Amino acid sequence: MTQYLSILGSTGSIGRQTLQVVEQLDIQVVALTAGENVERMAQQCRQFQPELAVMASEEAAQALKAALNGQNIRIMHGMEGLIAAAEYEKADTVVTAVVGMLGLRPTLAAIAKKKRIALANKETLVCAGELVMQAAKEYGTEIIPVDSEHSAIFQCLMGSSDRNEIRRILLTCSGGPFFGKTPEELKNVTKADALRHPNWKMGNKITIDCATLMNKGLEVIEAMRLYELPLDKVDVVIHRQSIVHSLVEFCDGAVMAQLGTPDMRVPIRLALTYPKRVHNPAEPLDLLTCGDLTFHKPDEEAFPCLALAKEAARRGGTACAVMNGANEAAVALYLDDKIGFYDIPRMVKHAMDTVPFVQNPNLEQILAADSLARAAVMNIL
């Protein structure tokens, strides 16, 4: 169980919810990192008194220093600071909740220091899953998934040590705000529509990914890496209620599922307390009032991002890094109102078709593929 915690991305949705969980547990926060939100970081520092606080830029770091007015907290910035927080000697667990490829280097740094990784940054495994999992094996590092779906799979597999017993993993997907809509109906959906998720409260980037179903495509790849399974053993089903968080079908026909209310603090709590389960003061799931539980096949014609992610998984190599980098760049443009909803998959496909492919890439080649994919998106813009 965690005693000393470092949180990478403490001012984001997962970071804030992690701190809510920490308030209920006997855990000391020793390091926090954030982007540019100085006001929220200052509030967190005053409340949790970390020994290290990191901001994205030097300007934000200076502003934080002024806001804390001489408190005994070391302040750093940039990638150097992120890695320092990931490697922080006192921390036994690192929550990686930064968004995008930014989380890759600090996650690898934390693995090398044998920290427990509470993984909420799916891009790390999507883009460099082979490198990350190999490093985890080499250093004997625990990776505990925080995503609700992968936490569900992790829990379903607690009693199974033989991966050959798995027939398939079933990742559930809410379907986002546009479930059931046709391609024609989706052409002109607005950013406000896309950010209106029916069940979960999350950051803007992941909420858009849920609207396009790219988030589920990323999770398919993440499941392949975490559980060392081929693509044909990972399926997706639409489950609108977000009560069944994922399922595992075993070779004998048994299917195990993990159910719960749609509350990210549940998987966060488990990642921090594993192998123990501790009391959760939140209201538990009530099967008598949660309504019917339904399941549907995803529509990959209306939501081509899911198909693009699967294609990247089939190709392997740098294809996943290209797909992810292009998606991050395209979603940022969509959030800035510079492109339309279907421009996101169009730009991702363009990058996947044009960026040179490398099989069995090293870290530098993965980072280069990410940069080239972002450039390809800007070129088509």
N, C-alpha and C positions, 0 to 999 in steps of 0.2 A: 504493500500500500504506500502511496505517495506521502512523503513528509515535507519535501522542499520542491517548489514548483517554479518553472520558468514558462512564461506564456509568450509565444511569438504571435503578435497580432491581437493584443489585449483590448483594443478599442473597437474591434469589429464585433459582429453578432456572436460568433462562437466564443471569442475572448471574453465578452461581457457575461455571457451565460456561464462560462467556466468560473469566473469570479463569484457569481451568485452561488455556485456549488461550493466553492472554497469557503464561503462565509459559513456554511453549515457543517464543515469538516475541520478537523484539526490539521490543517495544512498551512505551511508558511510560504508566501510568495516571495521569491528571491530576485526575480528578474521579469521585467515587462518590456515589450516592444510595441511600437505603433507606427503609423504612417505620418500624417501631418496634423492630426487632431490633438493639439496641445492642451486645450481646455479639458477634454475627457481624460487624457493621460495624467494631467496634473491632479485631477480628482481621484483617480485610481492610486496614484502615488501617495497622496495624503492619507487615503484610507488603508492601503495595504502595506505601505512602507517597504517597498522592495529595495534591495541593495544596489541594483542596476536598472536604469531606465534608458531605452533606446528609441530615437526618432529617426525617420527616414532621411531627413536633410539636416544640414548643419544649422540652418536658420531655425527650424523647428526645435532642435536641441537647445539652442540658445534661448529661445522663447520659453521652453520648459524650465530651464535653469532659473530664469527670472521669475517664473510663476511659482516655483518651489522655494524661492527666497532663502537660499542657504541651507536647506535641509540636507542631511547627510545621505544623499543618494548620488551615486556615480552616474553621469549622463554621457552617452555616446550617440553616434549617428551612423547611418549607412549600413552597408553589408558587413563592415568590420564589427559594428555594434551588434548586428543580428547574430553573427557567428559567436561573438563573445557571450551573448545571452544563451545561445544554444549549448555552448560548452561550459557554462557557468559551473564551477567546481562543486558548489554546495547543492545544486539542483540534482535530484534523482529522477525527475520526470520533466519532459519538455512537451508542452502542447503546441503543435505546429498549426496555427490557425491563420497564417498569412495567406493571401489569395495569390494564386498563379505560380509561375516558375520561380518567383522570388523565394519560395520556401525550399528549393532543392538544395542549395549549398549549406544552409544552416541545418537542415535535416541530416544530411550526410555527416556534418561536423558533430552533431549530437550523437549519432549512431557510433561514430569512432570513439566517443567518450563513454560509451556504454550506458547512456541514459535510456530510461523507458520513453518511447515515443508514443504520445497520444496523438494520433495522426488525423488531422482535420483538413489537410492540404492534399486533395486528391491528385493535383497536377504533378506532384512529386513522383507518384507511382505511375501515372499515365505516361510521362515523358521519359523517365529513367528507372522504371520499375525493376529491371534486371539488375542494374547497378545497386539500387537501394536494398533490394532483398539479399543480394550477394553480400553486401557490406554488413547487413544485420546478422547474417549467418556467421560471417567471419568474426565479428566482435561479440557475438552472443547477445545481441540487443533485442529486447521485446518491442514489437510494434503492435499497439492496441488501437484498432480503428475507432474513430469518433463518429463518422458518418452513421446515421441511423440504420441504413441498410447493411453496411458492413459490420456494424456492431451486432446486428441481428444474426448475420451469418456466423460471426465469431462465437456468439452464444449458442447457436444451434450445433456448432462443431465442438463444443467444450468436451463432450463425451466421446469424440471420435478422433483418433490419432492417425488413422489410415486414410489418406486422400483417395485411395482406390475404392473406398466405400461410397464415394459421392457419385451419384448418377448425373446430377445437375444442380446448379444454384438458380433459384428464381428470385431475381431482384424486383421488388415492387416499385411502382412509379405512380405518383398521384395523377399524372397526365397534365399537370399544370393548369393554367387558367383557360387554355384553348382546347381542352379535350372535346372530341367530337366534331370540331370544325373542319371544313374542307379547305383545300389549297386556295380556292377562290376567295373564301371568307377570310383567310389569313393574310392575304396580300397587303392589306392596308391597316392591320392592327397597330395600335399606338403603343408607345413605351409605357404609358400609364396602364393600359390593359395588360401588358406583359408582366408588369410588376405586381399585379394583383393575384398573388398565389392563394389558392383556396384553403390551404391547411397550415403552412409553415411561415414563420417570420424569419427572413434571412437577409443577407446583404444583396445589393442590386445585381451584381454579376452572377451569382449563383441562381438568383430568381429568374433572370433572363435565360440562363442555361436550362432551367426547369421548363420554361415556356417553349423552348425550341426542342426539348428532350435531349439536348447535348449533355446535360448533367448525367442522364442515365447512360449515355454512351461512354462518358468518362468513367462511370462506376463499373460498367462492364469490364473495361480494361483494368481498372483497379482490382476487381475481384480476381481476374486472371492472374495478376501479379501476386496478390496477397496469398492466394490459396493454390497457386501453381497449377492452374487448370487451363485447358485449351478453350478457344472461343465457343466451340460447339457444346460446352458444358455450362455455359452461362446464358440464361434466358431472361427476358424482361416481360413482366405483366403489368398492365395498368390496374391500379387498385385505388379508387378515388378517395376512400375514407382515410388512408394513411394510418390504419390501425395495425395491419399485418406489415411489419417492416421489412421482412424478406423471409424466404423459405429455403430449405435444403432437402432435396429428394435423394434418398440413399438407394443403393443397388438392390436392396430387398423390397423396395416399394414403399417403405416408410417415408413420410414427409414431416419434417419438423419446421415449425414456424415460431417467430418471436413476435408477440403482440404487445401493444402499449399505446398510451395516448401520444399524439404528435408533439413531443416535448424534447428538445435536444439535450436538456439537462440530464435526462436519463442515461443516454450513452456516454455523455461526458463524465458523469459520476462513476460509471462502471470502469471507464478507462483509468480513472484516478485511484480507484479502490481495489481493482482486480489483484488477486483472485477472490477477494472478499466482496460481498454485497452488503451495503449499509442502508439503514433506514432512510427512506425518502419521504419528506413531509408533504409532498404534492399529492393531490387526489389521484388514486389509482384508476385504471381502466375499469369501467362497469359494462360488462357484456350485455346487460339487460337494457341499457339505454344508448349504446353506441350505434345502434341501427344495423341495417343489413350490410354485409361485407361482399363486395362484388369484384369481379376480375374480367379484364378485357385484353385483347391483343393490341399492341401499339400499331399505329398507322404510320409506317415509314415513308409513305408517299407525301402525306401532309406534313410530316416532321422528318425531313431528310437528314438532319444532323445526327440522328441515331444511326442511320445507315452509314454515314461517313465515318463515324467513330468505329463502327464494326469493321469497315474496310481498312482503316488504319491499323486496327488490331490484327487483321489477317496479314497485312504487309509486314508488320513488325519494324525493326530497325528504327530509323528516324521518323517514320511516318506518323507515329503518335505525337512526337514533339512538334512536328509541322502542323498537324491537325489542331493540337491544343493552342499553339502560339497564334495561328491564324484566327481561331475562335476568340481568344482573349482580345486580340486587336479589333476584330469585327464587332464584338459585343460592346467594347468601349466606344466605337463609332456610333453604334445604335443608341447607346445611353446618351450620347451627345447630340442625338437627333440628326445625324449626318447620313444615315442609310436606313433602308426599310427592313422589315422583319426577315424577308426571304433573301435579302442581300447577305445575311450572316452565313447560311449554308453555301451560297454562291461563292463567296470569298474564300471559305474554307476549302471548297473543292478546287478552286483556282490554285491555291497554295499547294495542295496535295498533288496537283497535276504538274506543277512547274518547278517546285523546289527540288534540287537533286537529292536522291535517296541514298542513304548509307546503311548497310547491314552491319550489325554488331558494333554500334558506335560507342566511342568513349565519351566522357563527360563533356569535353570541349566540342565534340561534333554534335552532341545533343543541344548544347547551348547555341551553337552556330545555326543549327536547323531551326531553332526557335526564332532567332533573329531574322533569318531569311524569310520565314513564314510571315512575320509581322511586316517586313518590307514588301512582300508580295501583295499583302492586303492594302497597304498604302498606295502601291503602284496601281492597282485596279481601281482604287477610289479616284 
